[in-house]
Amino acid sequence: MWRGIPFLLIPVYTRLMTIEDFGKFGLFLSFIAFTNIYIGMRPEVYFFKEVASDNKKHPTILANCYGLLFVTTVPVFIVLLFFNHIVDVFRISPLVSSSLITFFSFFAGWKLIVESSLQEERKPYLFLILQMICASLILFFSIGLIMIDSSWHYRAFGEILGIAIALLIFSFFYSRARLKPAYYDLWDIFSYLWPLTFHVVSLALVNVADRFVIALFSDTNALGRYSAAYMLGVSVNLIFEAILKAWNPYFYTLIAKNEIVRVVKTTFYVLGLVSVLCLGFIFLLVYASSVILPESYGDLRSIIMLVSLSYLFEGSRKFFAGYLHARSKSKLLGIIGIGTAVLNLSLNFILIPVYGIFGAAVATLISFLSMALITMIFSLIAINELKIERYCGPHCQDH
């Protein structure tokens, strides 16, 4: 729900902030896409997989996820500070911009760990409470601070305050997790997650490289217009994220029980329903975009359509990527991601100088479609391997 706040408030943000500041905030979120990977290292896949195999590990794995969050925060902050001293992209103090990015990613990582624990424990009511607290406080602080000063960093600070206070409130009143740290396991978690970062970094590049290239070849006005259209288009991903929150624990539980046929049938059934829902949402979104955005942003319907379809393909890809995780083929996902990132960067540098923000949207669509098709092909191979193991054991493929 809290991720839906920026989408719901686009009509407000685009009217309270200048197009240039909206563009700078989009650039801020582009940095967040990378720092979120390394601050905490997004441990949810490891968490679900290990707890599904042995539920007694839950307190230890949870404690180690928090440990990894703290350990990874300082190095990322130092790298950011060094980078912002060399390249002054935000035109404010490097210490301020680096701190905002680091704190945002730290609290986002903390929230991800809490959400993963609640999902695994099958506590949807607590999950909903956390989302409601986060959404309410982000709304209160972000709008409140923007009304004081419409600069992008006031909005960023407001969202950080909202997430931080929500987590503190939730942890004080509702969190009863008993942690059992085993810090010698931190290296095992790190070793598992590190190969995945190449895949996730590649995804981040595909998601945000266009913003950097637009900033390089155009001005903040174009960046602001594209950021607004992109934020509307990426809202399709919110539907997939909501479904995947419930799907991932269910998926890994069935995989652990070796119920391959059942999980494959359910995958196609759920994906079909979600895709139909998303197509209807895209149609309404494009139709309503002229009302959502101020006239100063111009006609962005074609951009919104292309970005929305891109995230329809990306959401579909995530359903199939789980089969590669189940077969411990994380490196393959990384290779696919790296190849897609190279394709996306190449297309952005070719299309944006000629076609502007429309070229950026086309590059995004081609990249996500290519990655989804390749992932599905390898996932079908992994599904066949899982079926073979189910009927004749894990070593039968060696013969």
C-alpha positions as CSV (number, residue, x, y, z in Angstrom):
1,M,0.0,0.0,0.0
2,W,2.8,2.5,0.9
3,R,4.3,2.0,-2.6
4,G,0.9,3.1,-4.0
5,I,1.1,6.4,-2.2
6,P,3.3,8.2,-4.8
7,F,0.9,7.0,-7.6
8,L,-2.2,8.2,-5.7
9,L,-0.6,11.5,-5.0
10,I,0.7,12.2,-8.5
11,P,-2.0,14.8,-9.1
12,V,-0.9,16.6,-5.9
13,Y,2.9,16.3,-6.4
14,T,2.8,17.5,-10.0
15,R,0.8,20.6,-9.0
16,L,2.8,21.4,-5.8
17,M,6.3,20.7,-7.3
18,T,7.8,22.3,-10.4
19,I,8.5,20.0,-13.3
20,E,12.2,20.4,-12.7
21,D,11.9,19.4,-9.0
22,F,9.7,16.4,-10.0
23,G,12.5,15.4,-12.4
24,K,15.2,15.7,-9.7
25,F,13.1,13.5,-7.3
26,G,12.9,11.0,-10.1
27,L,16.7,11.0,-10.3
28,F,16.8,10.6,-6.5
29,L,14.6,7.5,-6.9
30,S,16.9,6.2,-9.6
31,F,19.8,6.3,-7.0
32,I,17.5,4.5,-4.5
33,A,17.0,1.7,-7.0
34,F,20.7,0.8,-6.6
35,T,21.3,1.5,-2.9
36,N,18.2,-0.6,-2.0
37,I,20.1,-3.6,-3.5
38,Y,23.2,-3.3,-1.3
39,I,21.7,-1.9,1.9
40,G,20.3,-5.2,3.3
41,M,20.8,-7.0,0.0
42,R,17.1,-7.7,-0.3
43,P,17.1,-11.1,1.6
44,E,13.5,-12.1,1.0
45,V,14.2,-14.9,-1.5
46,Y,16.8,-16.4,0.9
47,F,14.4,-15.9,3.9
48,F,11.5,-17.7,2.2
49,K,13.6,-20.5,0.8
50,E,15.4,-21.4,4.1
51,V,12.3,-21.0,6.4
52,A,10.2,-23.1,4.0
53,S,12.8,-25.9,4.4
54,D,13.0,-25.6,8.2
55,N,10.6,-23.4,10.1
56,K,12.7,-23.5,13.3
57,K,15.3,-21.4,11.5
58,H,13.0,-18.4,11.4
59,P,14.4,-16.5,14.5
60,T,18.0,-17.0,13.4
61,I,17.5,-16.0,9.8
62,L,15.5,-13.0,10.8
63,A,18.2,-11.8,13.2
64,N,20.9,-12.3,10.6
65,C,18.9,-10.3,8.0
66,Y,18.9,-7.4,10.5
67,G,22.6,-7.8,11.0
68,L,23.2,-7.7,7.3
69,L,21.2,-4.6,7.0
70,F,23.3,-2.7,9.5
71,V,26.6,-4.1,8.2
72,T,25.9,-3.0,4.6
73,T,24.7,0.5,5.4
74,V,28.0,2.3,6.2
75,P,29.9,1.1,3.1
76,V,27.1,2.2,0.8
77,F,27.0,5.6,2.5
78,I,30.7,6.1,2.0
79,V,30.5,5.2,-1.7
80,L,27.6,7.6,-2.1
81,L,29.4,10.5,-0.4
82,F,32.5,10.0,-2.5
83,F,30.4,9.8,-5.7
84,N,28.4,12.9,-4.9
85,H,31.5,14.9,-4.2
86,I,32.8,14.1,-7.7
87,V,29.5,14.4,-9.6
88,D,27.2,17.0,-8.2
89,V,24.0,15.9,-9.8
90,F,21.5,17.2,-7.2
91,R,23.1,20.7,-6.8
92,I,22.9,20.5,-3.0
93,S,25.4,19.4,-0.3
94,P,26.8,15.9,-1.1
95,L,26.4,15.1,2.7
96,V,22.7,15.9,2.5
97,S,21.9,14.0,-0.7
98,S,24.0,11.0,0.4
99,S,22.3,10.9,3.8
100,L,18.8,11.1,2.3
101,I,19.5,8.3,-0.1
102,T,21.1,6.1,2.6
103,F,18.4,6.6,5.2
104,F,15.6,6.0,2.6
105,S,17.2,2.7,1.6
106,F,17.9,1.7,5.3
107,F,14.3,2.1,6.3
108,A,13.1,0.5,3.1
109,G,15.3,-2.5,3.9
110,W,14.1,-2.7,7.5
111,K,10.5,-2.7,6.2
112,L,11.2,-5.4,3.7
113,I,12.5,-7.7,6.5
114,V,9.5,-7.1,8.6
115,E,7.1,-7.7,5.7
116,S,8.9,-11.0,4.8
117,S,8.6,-12.2,8.4
118,L,4.9,-11.4,8.5
119,Q,4.3,-13.1,5.2
120,E,6.1,-16.3,6.3
121,E,4.2,-16.3,9.6
122,R,0.9,-15.9,7.7
123,K,-0.2,-12.8,9.6
124,P,-2.0,-10.8,6.9
125,Y,-3.8,-8.6,9.5
126,L,-0.4,-7.3,10.9
127,F,0.9,-6.9,7.4
128,L,-2.2,-4.7,6.6
129,I,-1.7,-2.7,9.8
130,L,1.9,-2.0,8.9
131,Q,0.9,-0.9,5.4
132,M,-1.8,1.4,6.7
133,I,0.5,3.1,9.3
134,C,3.2,3.6,6.6
135,A,0.7,5.0,4.0
136,S,-0.9,7.4,6.5
137,L,2.4,8.8,7.8
138,I,4.0,9.1,4.4
139,L,1.0,11.0,3.2
140,F,1.1,13.3,6.3
141,F,4.8,14.1,6.2
142,S,5.4,14.3,2.5
143,I,2.5,16.6,1.7
144,G,3.1,18.7,4.8
145,L,6.8,19.3,4.0
146,I,6.1,20.0,0.3
147,M,3.6,22.7,1.3
148,I,6.4,24.3,3.3
149,D,9.0,24.0,0.6
150,S,8.3,22.4,-2.9
151,S,11.9,21.3,-3.3
152,W,12.5,17.6,-4.1
153,H,14.6,17.0,-1.0
154,Y,11.7,18.1,1.3
155,R,9.5,15.4,-0.3
156,A,12.3,12.9,0.2
157,F,12.7,13.8,3.8
158,G,9.0,13.6,4.4
159,E,8.8,10.1,3.0
160,I,11.8,9.0,5.1
161,L,10.1,10.3,8.2
162,G,6.9,8.5,7.4
163,I,8.5,5.1,6.9
164,A,10.8,5.5,9.9
165,I,8.1,6.5,12.4
166,A,5.7,3.8,11.1
167,L,8.4,1.1,11.6
168,L,9.1,2.4,15.1
169,I,5.4,2.4,16.1
170,F,4.8,-1.0,14.6
171,S,7.9,-2.5,16.2
172,F,7.0,-1.1,19.6
173,F,3.3,-2.2,19.7
174,Y,3.1,-5.2,17.4
175,S,6.4,-6.9,16.7
176,R,7.0,-9.9,19.0
177,A,9.7,-11.6,17.0
178,R,12.2,-13.5,19.1
179,L,15.6,-13.1,17.5
180,K,18.4,-15.6,17.8
181,P,21.5,-14.1,16.2
182,A,24.0,-16.5,14.7
183,Y,26.4,-14.0,13.2
184,Y,28.7,-16.7,11.8
185,D,25.9,-17.4,9.3
186,L,26.1,-13.8,7.9
187,W,28.8,-15.0,5.4
188,D,26.5,-17.8,4.2
189,I,23.6,-15.3,3.6
190,F,26.0,-12.9,1.9
191,S,27.4,-15.7,-0.3
192,Y,23.9,-16.7,-1.4
193,L,22.7,-13.1,-2.0
194,W,25.8,-11.7,-3.7
195,P,25.4,-13.5,-7.0
196,L,21.7,-12.3,-7.0
197,T,22.9,-8.7,-6.8
198,F,24.2,-8.9,-10.4
199,H,20.7,-9.8,-11.5
200,V,19.0,-7.2,-9.4
201,V,21.5,-4.5,-10.4
202,S,20.8,-5.4,-14.0
203,L,17.1,-5.0,-13.3
204,A,17.7,-1.6,-11.7
205,L,19.7,-0.5,-14.7
206,V,16.8,-1.5,-17.0
207,N,14.4,0.4,-14.7
208,V,16.3,3.6,-14.3
209,A,19.0,4.0,-16.9
210,D,16.7,6.0,-19.1
211,R,16.5,8.7,-16.4
212,F,20.2,9.1,-16.3
213,V,20.5,9.2,-20.2
214,I,17.7,11.7,-20.4
215,A,19.5,13.9,-17.8
216,L,22.6,13.6,-20.0
217,F,21.1,14.4,-23.3
218,S,18.1,16.6,-22.3
219,D,17.0,19.0,-19.5
220,T,15.3,18.6,-16.2
221,N,12.0,19.6,-17.8
222,A,12.0,16.5,-20.0
223,L,13.2,14.5,-17.1
224,G,10.3,15.7,-15.0
225,R,7.7,14.9,-17.7
226,Y,9.2,11.4,-18.3
227,S,9.3,10.8,-14.5
228,A,5.6,11.6,-14.2
229,A,4.6,9.4,-17.1
230,Y,6.9,6.6,-15.8
231,M,5.5,6.8,-12.3
232,L,2.0,6.3,-13.7
233,G,3.1,3.5,-16.0
234,V,5.0,1.6,-13.2
235,S,1.8,1.6,-11.1
236,V,0.9,-1.6,-13.0
237,N,3.8,-3.2,-11.0
238,L,1.9,-2.5,-7.8
239,I,-0.7,-5.0,-8.8
240,F,1.9,-7.7,-9.4
241,E,3.7,-6.8,-6.1
242,A,0.5,-7.2,-4.1
243,I,-0.1,-10.7,-5.6
244,L,3.5,-11.7,-5.3
245,K,3.5,-10.9,-1.6
246,A,1.0,-13.7,-1.1
247,W,2.4,-15.9,-3.9
248,N,6.1,-16.2,-2.9
249,P,5.5,-18.0,0.5
250,Y,2.9,-20.3,-1.1
251,F,5.2,-21.0,-4.1
252,Y,8.2,-22.0,-2.0
253,T,6.1,-24.1,0.4
254,L,4.7,-26.1,-2.5
255,I,8.2,-26.5,-4.0
256,A,9.5,-27.7,-0.7
257,K,6.7,-30.3,-0.6
258,N,7.6,-31.3,-4.2
259,E,4.1,-30.5,-5.5
260,I,5.3,-29.4,-8.9
261,V,2.3,-30.1,-11.0
262,R,0.0,-28.2,-8.7
263,V,2.3,-25.1,-8.4
264,V,2.8,-24.9,-12.2
265,K,-1.0,-25.1,-12.9
266,T,-1.6,-22.4,-10.3
267,T,1.1,-20.2,-11.7
268,F,-0.5,-20.1,-15.1
269,Y,-4.0,-19.6,-13.7
270,V,-3.0,-16.7,-11.4
271,L,-0.8,-15.1,-14.0
272,G,-3.7,-15.2,-16.5
273,L,-6.1,-13.5,-14.1
274,V,-3.6,-10.8,-13.1
275,S,-2.7,-10.1,-16.7
276,V,-6.4,-9.5,-17.6
277,L,-6.8,-7.2,-14.6
278,C,-3.6,-5.3,-15.6
279,L,-4.7,-4.8,-19.2
280,G,-8.0,-3.3,-18.0
281,F,-6.1,-1.0,-15.5
282,I,-3.7,0.1,-18.3
283,F,-6.7,1.2,-20.5
284,L,-8.2,3.2,-17.7
285,L,-4.9,4.7,-16.7
286,V,-4.1,6.0,-20.2
287,Y,-7.6,7.3,-20.6
288,A,-7.4,9.2,-17.3
289,S,-3.9,10.5,-17.6
290,S,-5.0,13.8,-19.1
291,V,-6.9,14.5,-15.9
292,I,-4.3,13.2,-13.5
293,L,-1.5,15.3,-14.9
294,P,-1.5,19.1,-15.3
295,E,-1.6,20.6,-18.8
296,S,2.0,21.8,-18.5
297,Y,3.2,18.2,-18.8
298,G,1.7,17.8,-22.3
299,D,0.3,14.6,-23.9
300,L,2.1,11.6,-22.3
301,R,-0.4,8.9,-23.2
302,S,1.9,7.0,-25.5
303,I,4.7,7.0,-22.9
304,I,2.4,5.8,-20.2
305,M,1.1,3.0,-22.5
306,L,4.5,1.7,-23.4
307,V,5.8,1.8,-19.8
308,S,2.7,0.1,-18.5
309,L,3.0,-2.7,-21.0
310,S,6.7,-3.0,-20.0
311,Y,5.8,-3.7,-16.4
312,L,3.1,-6.1,-17.5
313,F,5.9,-8.2,-19.0
314,E,8.2,-7.6,-16.0
315,G,5.5,-8.7,-13.6
316,S,4.9,-11.9,-15.6
317,R,8.6,-12.6,-15.6
318,K,8.7,-12.6,-11.8
319,F,6.3,-15.5,-11.6
320,F,8.6,-17.6,-13.7
321,A,11.9,-16.5,-12.1
322,G,10.9,-18.4,-8.9
323,Y,11.5,-21.7,-10.7
324,L,15.1,-20.8,-11.5
325,H,15.6,-19.8,-7.8
326,A,14.1,-23.2,-6.8
327,R,16.7,-24.9,-9.1
328,S,19.5,-22.8,-7.6
329,K,20.1,-21.1,-10.9
330,S,20.6,-17.6,-9.6
331,K,23.7,-17.1,-11.7
332,L,21.6,-17.7,-14.8
333,L,19.2,-14.9,-13.8
334,G,22.2,-12.7,-13.3
335,I,23.4,-13.4,-16.9
336,I,20.0,-12.7,-18.3
337,G,19.8,-9.5,-16.4
338,I,23.3,-8.3,-17.5
339,G,22.4,-9.1,-21.1
340,T,19.2,-7.1,-20.8
341,A,20.9,-4.2,-19.1
342,V,23.5,-4.0,-22.0
343,L,20.6,-4.1,-24.5
344,N,18.7,-1.4,-22.6
345,L,21.7,1.0,-22.3
346,S,22.5,0.5,-25.9
347,L,18.9,1.3,-26.9
348,N,18.7,4.3,-24.6
349,F,21.9,5.8,-26.1
350,I,20.6,5.2,-29.6
351,L,17.0,6.2,-29.3
352,I,16.9,9.1,-26.7
353,P,19.1,11.5,-28.6
354,V,16.8,11.0,-31.7
355,Y,13.4,10.5,-30.3
356,G,13.7,11.9,-26.8
357,I,11.5,10.5,-24.0
358,F,9.4,8.4,-26.5
359,G,12.7,6.6,-27.4
360,A,13.3,5.9,-23.7
361,A,9.8,4.3,-23.4
362,V,10.4,2.2,-26.5
363,A,13.8,1.0,-25.1
364,T,12.1,0.1,-21.8
365,L,9.4,-2.0,-23.6
366,I,11.9,-3.9,-25.8
367,S,14.2,-4.6,-22.8
368,F,11.4,-5.9,-20.5
369,L,9.8,-8.0,-23.2
370,S,13.2,-9.6,-24.2
371,M,14.0,-10.4,-20.6
372,A,10.6,-11.9,-19.9
373,L,10.7,-14.2,-22.9
374,I,14.2,-15.5,-22.2
375,T,13.4,-16.1,-18.5
376,M,10.2,-18.0,-19.4
377,I,12.1,-20.2,-21.8
378,F,14.7,-21.2,-19.1
379,S,12.0,-21.5,-16.5
380,L,10.1,-24.1,-18.6
381,I,13.4,-26.1,-18.7
382,A,13.6,-25.8,-14.9
383,I,10.0,-26.9,-14.6
384,N,10.7,-30.1,-16.6
385,E,13.8,-30.8,-14.4
386,L,11.7,-30.4,-11.2
387,K,9.1,-32.8,-12.6
388,I,11.7,-35.4,-13.4
389,E,13.1,-35.1,-9.9
390,R,9.6,-35.5,-8.5
391,Y,9.1,-38.9,-10.2
392,C,12.5,-40.4,-10.1
393,G,14.6,-38.6,-7.5
394,P,17.2,-35.9,-7.6
395,H,20.0,-37.9,-9.2
396,C,18.1,-39.5,-12.1
397,Q,19.1,-36.7,-14.5
398,D,22.7,-37.7,-14.1
399,H,22.1,-41.1,-15.8
